[in-house]
Amino acid sequence: MNIYFCVVKKKEIYFRSDCPIGKTLDILGDKWSLLIVRDLVFKGKNTYGDFLNGGEGITTSVLADKLALLECGGIISKGIHPESKAKILYTLTPKGIDLIPVLVEVIEWSEKHHEVHPFAKSFVKQLKKDKVGVIKMLRQSLK
């Protein structure tokens, strides 16, 4: 078992194996982490309060833990909020931005196999026309 210790948050990530899927799941394999990434990519959320009040019902302790894990894993970074020094601004790192194609594939898969929000249906129609262009636009919007 490999252990990655993140000094910034004194958080440890236990990598169970060298399997790429396993390592990804060690960082993103819970029901909250990808939703936080989703909110950063698609909903413009970028503060603790935004995530907490995002409608998913995450608790403050779970949110704090997931933000620390995502930061430790190099998916997000913290910065000073331009409008308030009391707020922390969360942004995706380049490593986090590289998850956009993964999110796109998950959305397509879910839309194909489940009843989803009308926004997802509309988004998948856009993807069918120009998936590469949509992903490029999403990436650029976060840089």
C-alpha positions in Angstrom: 0.0 0.0 0.0 1.3 3.4 -1.0 0.7 6.4 1.3 0.7 10.0 0.0 0.9 12.5 2.8 -0.2 16.0 2.0 1.6 18.4 4.3 -0.7 21.4 3.5 -3.7 19.8 5.2 -2.0 17.0 7.1 -4.2 14.6 5.1 -3.2 11.2 3.9 -4.3 9.4 0.8 -3.8 5.7 1.0 -3.3 4.2 -2.4 -4.3 0.6 -2.2 -2.3 -0.4 -5.3 -0.6 0.9 -8.4 -3.8 0.3 -10.5 -4.7 3.6 -12.3 -8.4 3.0 -11.6 -7.8 2.2 -8.0 -5.6 5.3 -7.5 -8.3 7.5 -9.1 -10.9 5.9 -6.8 -8.8 6.5 -3.8 -9.2 10.3 -4.5 -12.5 10.5 -6.3 -14.3 7.3 -5.4 -17.0 8.6 -3.0 -20.4 10.1 -3.7 -19.2 13.7 -3.1 -15.9 14.4 -4.8 -17.0 14.4 -8.4 -20.1 16.5 -7.4 -17.7 19.2 -6.1 -15.8 19.0 -9.3 -19.0 19.1 -11.3 -20.1 22.2 -9.4 -16.8 23.9 -10.2 -17.0 23.0 -13.9 -20.7 23.4 -14.7 -22.3 25.5 -11.9 -19.7 28.2 -11.2 -19.6 27.3 -7.6 -16.2 28.1 -5.9 -16.7 28.8 -2.2 -17.4 26.6 0.8 -20.8 28.2 1.1 -21.6 27.5 -2.5 -20.9 23.8 -2.2 -22.7 23.6 1.2 -25.8 25.2 -0.2 -25.6 23.4 -3.6 -28.7 21.3 -3.0 -27.1 17.9 -2.6 -27.3 17.8 1.2 -23.6 17.5 2.0 -22.8 18.1 5.7 -20.1 20.6 6.8 -17.8 17.9 8.1 -18.0 15.8 5.0 -17.5 18.9 2.8 -14.5 20.0 4.7 -13.0 16.5 4.4 -13.7 16.2 0.7 -12.2 19.6 0.0 -9.1 18.7 1.9 -8.9 15.4 0.0 -9.3 17.1 -3.4 -6.7 19.7 -2.4 -4.3 17.0 -1.2 -4.8 15.0 -4.4 -4.0 18.0 -6.5 -7.5 18.3 -8.0 -8.3 21.7 -6.5 -6.4 24.6 -5.0 -7.3 27.3 -2.6 -6.9 31.0 -3.1 -8.0 34.4 -1.8 -11.5 35.3 -2.9 -11.4 38.6 -4.9 -14.5 39.9 -3.2 -14.0 38.9 0.4 -10.9 38.1 2.4 -13.1 36.0 4.7 -13.9 33.6 1.9 -11.6 31.0 0.3 -11.8 30.6 -3.5 -11.6 27.0 -4.7 -10.4 26.4 -8.3 -9.6 23.4 -10.3 -5.9 22.8 -10.9 -4.7 21.6 -14.4 -5.0 18.1 -13.0 -8.6 18.8 -12.0 -9.4 20.4 -15.4 -8.2 17.2 -17.0 -11.2 15.5 -15.4 -13.6 17.3 -17.7 -13.6 14.5 -20.3 -14.4 12.0 -17.6 -17.3 14.1 -16.4 -18.5 14.4 -20.0 -18.4 10.6 -20.4 -20.3 10.1 -17.2 -23.0 12.5 -18.2 -23.3 10.8 -21.6 -23.5 7.3 -20.0 -26.1 8.4 -17.4 -28.2 10.2 -20.0 -28.2 7.0 -22.1 -29.2 4.7 -19.3 -31.3 6.9 -16.9 -33.9 9.6 -16.8 -31.9 12.8 -16.2 -32.4 16.5 -15.8 -33.4 18.4 -19.0 -30.1 20.3 -18.9 -28.2 17.0 -19.2 -30.3 16.0 -22.2 -29.6 19.3 -23.9 -25.9 19.0 -23.0 -25.6 15.6 -24.5 -27.2 16.9 -27.7 -24.4 19.5 -27.9 -21.8 16.8 -27.3 -23.2 14.7 -30.2 -22.6 17.7 -32.5 -19.1 18.7 -31.2 -17.8 16.9 -28.2 -14.2 18.1 -28.8 -15.4 21.7 -29.1 -17.5 21.5 -25.9 -14.7 20.0 -23.9 -12.3 22.7 -25.2 -14.7 25.4 -24.3 -15.2 24.1 -20.8 -11.4 23.8 -20.3 -10.9 27.4 -21.5 -13.6 28.7 -19.2 -11.7 27.5 -16.2 -8.3 28.8 -17.0 
